[in-house]
Amino acid sequence: MKKIMLVEDEESILEMLRRFLEHEGYLVVTAEKGQTALNWMKEVRLDLAIVDLGLPDMHGMEVCRAMKEDPKTRSTPVIILTGNTSNEARITGNLDASVELFLNKPISLEDLKKAIDMIFEKSEKKKLLLRNSIKDKLGY
């Protein structure tokens, strides 16, 4: 079962997304603050993080940067949820934090499902390429 961490400070959005993701068959870990999310990342191996930019204790991009700097979580894909539609957030996120995708709020659940499916499909292809590359190097 794939594990998704959902980092969102608006309780109603957090609860709606958590229920949706659990209904889709994911194990969901939630955090309403950035520091809580960073603590969870030390304890749980995640397959995906969905992070809101506007958190009460730190900017969501700081959470992403911390993930990408940690060898344990570096390869965990990140989706950013934001009400900020400026390109500045996207440019910063792609350059500084290697964010996979930005989704604007309000988000449709169908769009979120498509985004998650796309990221997991891309992740599986990467793993397969890596496995095949290792096999080739080892002569299998």
Backbone as JSON Lines, residues from 0, in Angstrom:
{"i":0,"aa":"M","n":[0.84,-1.18,0.0],"ca":[0.0,0.0,0.0],"c":[0.89,1.24,0.0]}
{"i":1,"aa":"K","n":[0.64,2.15,-0.93],"ca":[1.46,3.36,-1.03],"c":[1.08,4.34,0.07]}
{"i":2,"aa":"K","n":[2.13,5.03,0.58],"ca":[1.93,5.99,1.67],"c":[2.09,7.41,1.15]}
{"i":3,"aa":"I","n":[1.11,8.23,1.48],"ca":[1.12,9.63,1.07],"c":[1.06,10.5,2.32]}
{"i":4,"aa":"M","n":[1.96,11.48,2.38],"ca":[1.87,12.46,3.45],"c":[1.17,13.69,2.91]}
{"i":5,"aa":"L","n":[0.16,14.14,3.63],"ca":[-0.62,15.3,3.27],"c":[-0.34,16.39,4.29]}
{"i":6,"aa":"V","n":[0.21,17.51,3.82],"ca":[0.59,18.62,4.71],"c":[-0.29,19.81,4.33]}
{"i":7,"aa":"E","n":[-1.25,20.1,5.18],"ca":[-2.26,21.13,4.89],"c":[-2.76,21.69,6.21]}
{"i":8,"aa":"D","n":[-2.8,23.02,6.34],"ca":[-3.21,23.61,7.61],"c":[-4.71,23.9,7.69]}
{"i":9,"aa":"E","n":[-5.41,23.91,6.57],"ca":[-6.86,24.11,6.62],"c":[-7.52,22.77,6.9]}
{"i":10,"aa":"E","n":[-8.11,22.68,8.09],"ca":[-8.65,21.4,8.57],"c":[-9.68,20.8,7.62]}
{"i":11,"aa":"S","n":[-10.56,21.61,7.05],"ca":[-11.6,21.07,6.17],"c":[-10.99,20.48,4.89]}
{"i":12,"aa":"I","n":[-9.99,21.15,4.34],"ca":[-9.32,20.64,3.14],"c":[-8.53,19.38,3.48]}
{"i":13,"aa":"L","n":[-7.82,19.41,4.6],"ca":[-7.04,18.25,5.04],"c":[-7.94,17.02,5.18]}
{"i":14,"aa":"E","n":[-9.08,17.2,5.83],"ca":[-9.99,16.08,6.07],"c":[-10.59,15.56,4.76]}
{"i":15,"aa":"M","n":[-10.99,16.46,3.88],"ca":[-11.57,16.05,2.6],"c":[-10.56,15.26,1.78]}
{"i":16,"aa":"L","n":[-9.32,15.78,1.7],"ca":[-8.29,15.1,0.91],"c":[-7.89,13.78,1.55]}
{"i":17,"aa":"R","n":[-7.8,13.75,2.88],"ca":[-7.45,12.5,3.56],"c":[-8.48,11.41,3.26]}
{"i":18,"aa":"R","n":[-9.75,11.76,3.4],"ca":[-10.82,10.77,3.11],"c":[-10.76,10.29,1.67]}
{"i":19,"aa":"F","n":[-10.57,11.22,0.75],"ca":[-10.5,10.86,-0.67],"c":[-9.34,9.91,-0.93]}
{"i":20,"aa":"L","n":[-8.16,10.25,-0.41],"ca":[-6.97,9.42,-0.65],"c":[-7.11,8.05,-0.01]}
{"i":21,"aa":"E","n":[-7.67,7.99,1.18],"ca":[-7.9,6.69,1.82],"c":[-8.9,5.87,1.02]}
{"i":22,"aa":"H","n":[-9.93,6.52,0.49],"ca":[-10.92,5.82,-0.35],"c":[-10.27,5.27,-1.61]}
{"i":23,"aa":"E","n":[-9.23,5.95,-2.1],"ca":[-8.5,5.5,-3.28],"c":[-7.51,4.38,-2.96]}
{"i":24,"aa":"G","n":[-7.39,4.03,-1.68],"ca":[-6.55,2.9,-1.29],"c":[-5.16,3.26,-0.77]}
{"i":25,"aa":"Y","n":[-4.93,4.52,-0.45],"ca":[-3.63,4.94,0.07],"c":[-3.65,5.01,1.59]}
{"i":26,"aa":"L","n":[-2.49,4.77,2.18],"ca":[-2.3,5.02,3.6],"c":[-1.88,6.48,3.7]}
{"i":27,"aa":"V","n":[-2.6,7.27,4.5],"ca":[-2.37,8.71,4.54],"c":[-1.87,9.13,5.91]}
{"i":28,"aa":"V","n":[-0.76,9.86,5.9],"ca":[-0.2,10.48,7.1],"c":[-0.46,11.97,6.95]}
{"i":29,"aa":"T","n":[-1.01,12.61,7.98],"ca":[-1.33,14.03,7.86],"c":[-0.5,14.88,8.82]}
{"i":30,"aa":"A","n":[-0.31,16.12,8.4],"ca":[0.37,17.1,9.24],"c":[-0.23,18.47,8.93]}
{"i":31,"aa":"E","n":[-0.44,19.26,9.97],"ca":[-0.97,20.61,9.78],"c":[0.13,21.66,9.84]}
{"i":32,"aa":"K","n":[1.34,21.24,10.2],"ca":[2.48,22.16,10.28],"c":[3.68,21.54,9.57]}
{"i":33,"aa":"G","n":[4.56,22.39,9.11],"ca":[5.75,21.92,8.41],"c":[6.67,21.09,9.29]}
{"i":34,"aa":"Q","n":[6.87,21.53,10.52],"ca":[7.77,20.79,11.41],"c":[7.23,19.41,11.72]}
{"i":35,"aa":"T","n":[5.92,19.29,11.87],"ca":[5.3,17.98,12.09],"c":[5.56,17.08,10.89]}
{"i":36,"aa":"A","n":[5.44,17.65,9.69],"ca":[5.71,16.88,8.47],"c":[7.16,16.4,8.44]}
{"i":37,"aa":"L","n":[8.08,17.28,8.78],"ca":[9.5,16.89,8.78],"c":[9.76,15.79,9.8]}
{"i":38,"aa":"N","n":[9.11,15.84,10.94],"ca":[9.25,14.78,11.94],"c":[8.71,13.45,11.42]}
{"i":39,"aa":"W","n":[7.55,13.49,10.75],"ca":[6.97,12.27,10.18],"c":[7.92,11.65,9.16]}
{"i":40,"aa":"M","n":[8.55,12.49,8.36],"ca":[9.43,11.99,7.3],"c":[10.6,11.19,7.86]}
{"i":41,"aa":"K","n":[10.99,11.48,9.08],"ca":[12.07,10.73,9.72],"c":[11.6,9.35,10.16]}
{"i":42,"aa":"E","n":[10.29,9.21,10.38],"ca":[9.72,7.98,10.93],"c":[9.12,7.04,9.9]}
{"i":43,"aa":"V","n":[8.6,7.6,8.8],"ca":[7.8,6.82,7.84],"c":[8.39,6.95,6.45]}
{"i":44,"aa":"R","n":[8.52,5.82,5.75],"ca":[8.95,5.86,4.35],"c":[7.73,6.22,3.5]}
{"i":45,"aa":"L","n":[7.84,7.31,2.77],"ca":[6.72,7.83,1.99],"c":[6.91,7.57,0.51]}
{"i":46,"aa":"D","n":[5.77,7.44,-0.18],"ca":[5.8,7.3,-1.64],"c":[5.5,8.62,-2.33]}
{"i":47,"aa":"L","n":[4.88,9.56,-1.59],"ca":[4.5,10.85,-2.15],"c":[4.2,11.81,-1.01]}
{"i":48,"aa":"A","n":[4.55,13.08,-1.21],"ca":[4.16,14.14,-0.27],"c":[3.35,15.18,-1.03]}
{"i":49,"aa":"I","n":[2.23,15.57,-0.45],"ca":[1.41,16.65,-1.0],"c":[1.48,17.78,0.03]}
{"i":50,"aa":"V","n":[2.06,18.9,-0.36],"ca":[2.4,19.96,0.59],"c":[1.76,21.28,0.18]}
{"i":51,"aa":"D","n":[1.06,21.89,1.11],"ca":[0.51,23.23,0.92],"c":[1.64,24.24,1.13]}
{"i":52,"aa":"L","n":[1.65,25.31,0.35],"ca":[2.7,26.32,0.52],"c":[2.5,27.16,1.78]}
{"i":53,"aa":"G","n":[1.25,27.48,2.09],"ca":[0.96,28.38,3.2],"c":[0.73,27.66,4.51]}
{"i":54,"aa":"L","n":[1.8,27.26,5.17],"ca":[1.71,26.59,6.46],"c":[1.95,27.6,7.58]}
{"i":55,"aa":"P","n":[1.41,27.36,8.77],"ca":[1.52,28.36,9.83],"c":[2.93,28.55,10.4]}
{"i":56,"aa":"D","n":[3.76,27.51,10.37],"ca":[5.07,27.61,11.02],"c":[6.24,27.78,10.06]}
{"i":57,"aa":"M","n":[6.04,27.42,8.8],"ca":[7.1,27.58,7.8],"c":[6.48,27.52,6.42]}
{"i":58,"aa":"H","n":[7.19,28.01,5.45],"ca":[6.72,27.96,4.07],"c":[6.81,26.52,3.57]}
{"i":59,"aa":"G","n":[5.82,26.09,2.81],"ca":[5.83,24.73,2.28],"c":[7.06,24.4,1.46]}
{"i":60,"aa":"M","n":[7.65,25.42,0.82],"ca":[8.86,25.2,0.04],"c":[10.03,24.79,0.93]}
{"i":61,"aa":"E","n":[10.04,25.27,2.18],"ca":[11.08,24.86,3.14],"c":[10.94,23.38,3.45]}
{"i":62,"aa":"V","n":[9.72,22.9,3.56],"ca":[9.48,21.47,3.79],"c":[10.04,20.69,2.61]}
{"i":63,"aa":"C","n":[9.74,21.13,1.41],"ca":[10.23,20.45,0.2],"c":[11.75,20.45,0.13]}
{"i":64,"aa":"R","n":[12.37,21.6,0.41],"ca":[13.82,21.67,0.39],"c":[14.44,20.7,1.38]}
{"i":65,"aa":"A","n":[13.87,20.66,2.58],"ca":[14.39,19.74,3.61],"c":[14.26,18.29,3.14]}
{"i":66,"aa":"M","n":[13.16,17.96,2.48],"ca":[12.99,16.6,1.95],"c":[14.06,16.27,0.92]}
{"i":67,"aa":"K","n":[14.3,17.21,0.01],"ca":[15.23,16.96,-1.09],"c":[16.69,16.97,-0.63]}
{"i":68,"aa":"E","n":[16.97,17.58,0.52],"ca":[18.33,17.58,1.05],"c":[18.64,16.33,1.86]}
{"i":69,"aa":"D","n":[17.62,15.63,2.31],"ca":[17.8,14.43,3.13],"c":[17.91,13.21,2.21]}
{"i":70,"aa":"P","n":[19.01,12.46,2.28],"ca":[19.16,11.28,1.41],"c":[18.02,10.27,1.56]}
{"i":71,"aa":"K","n":[17.42,10.21,2.74],"ca":[16.33,9.25,2.99],"c":[15.06,9.62,2.23]}
{"i":72,"aa":"T","n":[14.81,10.91,2.03],"ca":[13.56,11.36,1.39],"c":[13.79,12.06,0.06]}
{"i":73,"aa":"R","n":[15.02,12.13,-0.38],"ca":[15.38,12.87,-1.6],"c":[14.56,12.44,-2.82]}
{"i":74,"aa":"S","n":[14.3,11.17,-2.95],"ca":[13.61,10.69,-4.15],"c":[12.08,10.67,-4.01]}
{"i":75,"aa":"T","n":[11.57,11.11,-2.87],"ca":[10.11,11.15,-2.68],"c":[9.52,12.27,-3.54]}
{"i":76,"aa":"P","n":[8.59,11.93,-4.43],"ca":[7.97,12.97,-5.25],"c":[7.12,13.91,-4.39]}
{"i":77,"aa":"V","n":[7.03,15.17,-4.85],"ca":[6.27,16.19,-4.12],"c":[5.3,16.88,-5.06]}
{"i":78,"aa":"I","n":[4.06,16.99,-4.59],"ca":[3.05,17.82,-5.25],"c":[2.82,19.01,-4.33]}
{"i":79,"aa":"I","n":[2.86,20.2,-4.9],"ca":[2.57,21.42,-4.14],"c":[1.13,21.83,-4.4]}
{"i":80,"aa":"L","n":[0.41,22.11,-3.32],"ca":[-0.92,22.71,-3.42],"c":[-0.76,24.18,-3.08]}
{"i":81,"aa":"T","n":[-1.32,25.04,-3.91],"ca":[-1.17,26.46,-3.65],"c":[-2.34,27.27,-4.17]}
{"i":82,"aa":"G","n":[-2.64,28.32,-3.45],"ca":[-3.6,29.29,-3.92],"c":[-2.9,30.39,-4.7]}
{"i":83,"aa":"N","n":[-1.56,30.35,-4.7],"ca":[-0.74,31.34,-5.39],"c":[-0.57,30.89,-6.84]}
{"i":84,"aa":"T","n":[-1.15,31.64,-7.75],"ca":[-1.08,31.24,-9.16],"c":[0.07,31.91,-9.91]}
{"i":85,"aa":"S","n":[0.94,32.6,-9.17],"ca":[2.06,33.27,-9.85],"c":[3.09,32.25,-10.33]}
{"i":86,"aa":"N","n":[3.78,32.62,-11.36],"ca":[4.85,31.75,-11.88],"c":[6.06,31.74,-10.97]}
{"i":87,"aa":"E","n":[6.2,32.77,-10.13],"ca":[7.36,32.85,-9.24],"c":[7.43,31.62,-8.33]}
{"i":88,"aa":"A","n":[6.29,31.22,-7.78],"ca":[6.27,30.04,-6.91],"c":[6.68,28.79,-7.67]}
{"i":89,"aa":"R","n":[6.21,28.66,-8.9],"ca":[6.55,27.49,-9.7],"c":[8.04,27.47,-10.05]}
{"i":90,"aa":"I","n":[8.57,28.62,-10.44],"ca":[9.99,28.69,-10.81],"c":[10.86,28.36,-9.61]}
{"i":91,"aa":"T","n":[10.56,28.97,-8.48],"ca":[11.32,28.71,-7.26],"c":[11.22,27.24,-6.88]}
{"i":92,"aa":"G","n":[10.03,26.69,-6.94],"ca":[9.83,25.29,-6.57],"c":[10.58,24.33,-7.46]}
{"i":93,"aa":"N","n":[10.61,24.62,-8.73],"ca":[11.32,23.73,-9.65],"c":[12.82,23.85,-9.53]}
{"i":94,"aa":"L","n":[13.31,25.06,-9.3],"ca":[14.75,25.26,-9.2],"c":[15.3,24.86,-7.84]}
{"i":95,"aa":"D","n":[14.64,25.3,-6.78],"ca":[15.18,25.12,-5.44],"c":[14.8,23.8,-4.78]}
{"i":96,"aa":"A","n":[13.64,23.3,-5.09],"ca":[13.15,22.16,-4.31],"c":[12.8,20.94,-5.15]}
{"i":97,"aa":"S","n":[13.03,20.98,-6.44],"ca":[12.75,19.84,-7.32],"c":[11.35,19.28,-7.13]}
{"i":98,"aa":"V","n":[10.38,20.17,-7.19],"ca":[8.98,19.78,-7.04],"c":[8.49,19.17,-8.34]}
{"i":99,"aa":"E","n":[7.74,18.07,-8.24],"ca":[7.26,17.4,-9.44],"c":[6.09,18.13,-10.09]}
{"i":100,"aa":"L","n":[5.19,18.69,-9.27],"ca":[3.96,19.24,-9.83],"c":[3.36,20.28,-8.91]}
{"i":101,"aa":"F","n":[2.78,21.32,-9.49],"ca":[2.02,22.33,-8.75],"c":[0.56,22.2,-9.13]}
{"i":102,"aa":"L","n":[-0.31,22.2,-8.13],"ca":[-1.75,22.19,-8.37],"c":[-2.36,23.37,-7.63]}
{"i":103,"aa":"N","n":[-3.2,24.12,-8.33],"ca":[-3.84,25.28,-7.72],"c":[-5.08,24.86,-6.92]}
{"i":104,"aa":"K","n":[-5.26,25.54,-5.79],"ca":[-6.48,25.36,-5.01],"c":[-7.5,26.37,-5.51]}
{"i":105,"aa":"P","n":[-8.76,26.06,-5.52],"ca":[-9.31,24.76,-5.12],"c":[-9.0,23.7,-6.17]}
{"i":106,"aa":"I","n":[-8.74,22.5,-5.7],"ca":[-8.36,21.39,-6.57],"c":[-9.53,20.44,-6.73]}
{"i":107,"aa":"S","n":[-9.75,19.99,-7.94],"ca":[-10.79,18.96,-8.12],"c":[-10.17,17.62,-7.75]}
{"i":108,"aa":"L","n":[-10.95,16.77,-7.13],"ca":[-10.44,15.46,-6.71],"c":[-10.04,14.63,-7.92]}
{"i":109,"aa":"E","n":[-10.74,14.81,-9.03],"ca":[-10.39,14.07,-10.25],"c":[-9.01,14.49,-10.77]}
{"i":110,"aa":"D","n":[-8.72,15.8,-10.72],"ca":[-7.4,16.28,-11.14],"c":[-6.31,15.76,-10.21]}
{"i":111,"aa":"L","n":[-6.6,15.73,-8.91],"ca":[-5.62,15.22,-7.95],"c":[-5.34,13.75,-8.22]}
{"i":112,"aa":"K","n":[-6.38,12.98,-8.48],"ca":[-6.21,11.54,-8.78],"c":[-5.34,11.35,-10.02]}
{"i":113,"aa":"K","n":[-5.6,12.13,-11.07],"ca":[-4.8,12.03,-12.3],"c":[-3.34,12.37,-12.02]}
{"i":114,"aa":"A","n":[-3.12,13.41,-11.23],"ca":[-1.76,13.83,-10.92],"c":[-1.02,12.74,-10.15]}
{"i":115,"aa":"I","n":[-1.67,12.16,-9.16],"ca":[-1.05,11.09,-8.35],"c":[-0.75,9.88,-9.22]}
{"i":116,"aa":"D","n":[-1.71,9.48,-10.05],"ca":[-1.5,8.34,-10.94],"c":[-0.31,8.59,-11.86]}
{"i":117,"aa":"M","n":[-0.22,9.81,-12.4],"ca":[0.87,10.15,-13.31],"c":[2.23,10.08,-12.59]}
{"i":118,"aa":"I","n":[2.28,10.62,-11.38],"ca":[3.54,10.62,-10.63],"c":[3.95,9.2,-10.27]}
{"i":119,"aa":"F","n":[3.01,8.37,-9.83],"ca":[3.36,6.99,-9.48],"c":[3.77,6.19,-10.71]}
{"i":120,"aa":"E","n":[3.14,6.44,-11.85],"ca":[3.52,5.76,-13.09],"c":[4.95,6.15,-13.48]}
{"i":121,"aa":"K","n":[5.25,7.43,-13.4],"ca":[6.59,7.93,-13.72],"c":[7.62,7.34,-12.75]}
{"i":122,"aa":"S","n":[7.27,7.24,-11.49],"ca":[8.16,6.68,-10.47],"c":[8.45,5.2,-10.74]}
{"i":123,"aa":"E","n":[7.44,4.46,-11.14],"ca":[7.63,3.04,-11.45],"c":[8.53,2.87,-12.67]}
{"i":124,"aa":"K","n":[8.36,3.71,-13.67],"ca":[9.22,3.64,-14.86],"c":[10.67,3.92,-14.5]}
{"i":125,"aa":"K","n":[10.88,4.91,-13.62],"ca":[12.24,5.24,-13.16],"c":[12.87,4.06,-12.46]}
{"i":126,"aa":"K","n":[12.1,3.41,-11.58],"ca":[12.62,2.25,-10.84],"c":[12.98,1.12,-11.79]}
{"i":127,"aa":"L","n":[12.14,0.89,-12.78],"ca":[12.39,-0.16,-13.76],"c":[13.66,0.14,-14.56]}
{"i":128,"aa":"L","n":[13.83,1.38,-14.99],"ca":[15.04,1.76,-15.72],"c":[16.28,1.58,-14.86]}
{"i":129,"aa":"L","n":[16.18,1.95,-13.6],"ca":[17.31,1.8,-12.69],"c":[17.65,0.32,-12.49]}
{"i":130,"aa":"R","n":[16.62,-0.5,-12.28],"ca":[16.85,-1.95,-12.13],"c":[17.53,-2.53,-13.36]}
{"i":131,"aa":"N","n":[17.02,-2.16,-14.55],"ca":[17.59,-2.68,-15.79],"c":[19.02,-2.21,-15.99]}
{"i":132,"aa":"S","n":[19.29,-0.97,-15.6],"ca":[20.64,-0.44,-15.71],"c":[21.6,-1.2,-14.8]}
{"i":133,"aa":"I","n":[21.16,-1.49,-13.59],"ca":[21.99,-2.24,-12.64],"c":[22.23,-3.66,-13.16]}
{"i":134,"aa":"K","n":[21.17,-4.29,-13.7],"ca":[21.31,-5.63,-14.26],"c":[22.32,-5.64,-15.41]}
{"i":135,"aa":"D","n":[22.24,-4.61,-16.27],"ca":[23.17,-4.52,-17.4],"c":[24.61,-4.4,-16.91]}
{"i":136,"aa":"K","n":[24.82,-3.58,-15.89],"ca":[26.17,-3.38,-15.36],"c":[26.7,-4.64,-14.7]}
{"i":137,"aa":"L","n":[25.81,-5.41,-14.11],"ca":[26.21,-6.64,-13.44],"c":[26.27,-7.83,-14.41]}
{"i":138,"aa":"G","n":[25.79,-7.63,-15.63],"ca":[25.85,-8.7,-16.63],"c":[24.76,-9.73,-16.53]}
{"i":139,"aa":"Y","n":[23.6,-9.37,-16.01],"ca":[22.46,-10.32,-15.92],"c":[21.66,-10.33,-17.18]}
